[in-house]
Amino acid sequence: MSSLANSISFDAGMMWVELLDGRRLGVPLAYFPRLLNATPEARMSYTISGGGKGLHWDALDEDISVEGLLQGVGDRTSAPHRSAA
């Protein structure tokens, strides 16, 4: 069963995703630099897409899947972390 987003809110360092099943998922904004660096107004200009499966910010060019959030996946567009040799 996939979880679907109902709404989103933000505080100083977190994005809070309210799911239709009643859960509230907190995600550090540091996982998503575009959201971290955006104005509060830009953060709140989102669309819930795919019937609740995705979160989209047109002006920020940001797309996040709810399933990815539940799996702990952050921004995949940033440079990968260097592994220790």
C-alpha positions as CSV (number, residue, x, y, z in Angstrom):
1,M,0.0,0.0,0.0
2,S,1.5,3.4,-0.9
3,S,1.1,6.4,1.3
4,L,-0.3,9.6,-0.1
5,A,0.3,13.2,0.8
6,N,-2.5,15.4,2.0
7,S,-0.7,18.6,2.8
8,I,2.7,20.1,3.5
9,S,4.0,22.6,6.1
10,F,7.4,24.0,7.0
11,D,9.3,25.2,10.1
12,A,12.8,26.6,10.3
13,G,14.6,23.4,9.4
14,M,11.9,20.8,8.5
15,M,9.3,20.0,5.9
16,W,6.3,18.2,7.4
17,V,4.2,16.0,5.1
18,E,0.7,15.1,6.3
19,L,-0.3,11.8,4.9
20,L,-3.8,10.7,4.2
21,D,-3.5,7.8,6.6
22,G,-2.9,10.2,9.5
23,R,0.9,10.0,9.7
24,R,3.1,13.1,9.8
25,L,6.5,12.8,8.2
26,G,9.3,15.2,9.1
27,V,12.1,15.7,6.6
28,P,15.1,18.0,7.1
29,L,15.2,20.8,4.6
30,A,18.9,20.1,4.3
31,Y,18.0,17.0,2.2
32,F,16.6,19.3,-0.4
33,P,18.8,22.4,-1.0
34,R,16.3,24.1,-3.4
35,L,13.7,24.1,-0.6
36,L,16.2,25.0,2.1
37,N,17.3,28.1,0.1
38,A,13.8,29.1,-1.1
39,T,11.7,31.8,0.5
40,P,8.8,30.7,2.7
41,E,6.4,31.9,0.0
42,A,8.1,29.8,-2.6
43,R,8.1,26.7,-0.4
44,M,4.3,27.1,0.1
45,S,3.7,27.3,-3.7
46,Y,3.5,23.6,-4.2
47,T,1.3,21.1,-5.9
48,I,0.4,17.6,-4.7
49,S,0.5,15.5,-7.9
50,G,-0.4,12.0,-8.8
51,G,-3.2,11.8,-6.4
52,G,-0.9,12.3,-3.5
53,K,2.2,10.4,-4.7
54,G,4.3,13.4,-5.6
55,L,5.2,16.9,-4.4
56,H,6.0,19.6,-7.0
57,W,7.3,23.1,-6.9
58,D,7.2,24.6,-10.4
59,A,9.1,27.8,-9.7
60,L,11.8,25.8,-7.8
61,D,12.1,23.0,-10.4
62,E,11.7,20.5,-7.5
63,D,9.8,17.2,-7.6
64,I,9.8,14.8,-4.7
65,S,8.0,11.4,-4.4
66,V,6.3,10.6,-1.2
67,E,7.5,7.0,-1.4
68,G,11.1,8.3,-1.7
69,L,10.6,10.4,1.4
70,L,9.4,7.4,3.3
71,Q,12.5,5.5,2.2
72,G,14.8,8.4,3.3
73,V,15.8,9.5,-0.2
74,G,17.0,13.1,-0.4
75,D,17.9,15.3,-3.4
76,R,19.4,13.1,-6.1
77,T,20.5,16.1,-8.3
78,S,23.3,17.2,-6.0
79,A,26.9,15.9,-6.3
80,P,27.4,12.5,-4.7
81,H,29.3,12.3,-1.5
82,R,32.9,11.2,-1.9
83,S,33.5,7.8,-0.4
84,A,36.5,7.1,1.8
85,A,39.3,5.4,-0.1
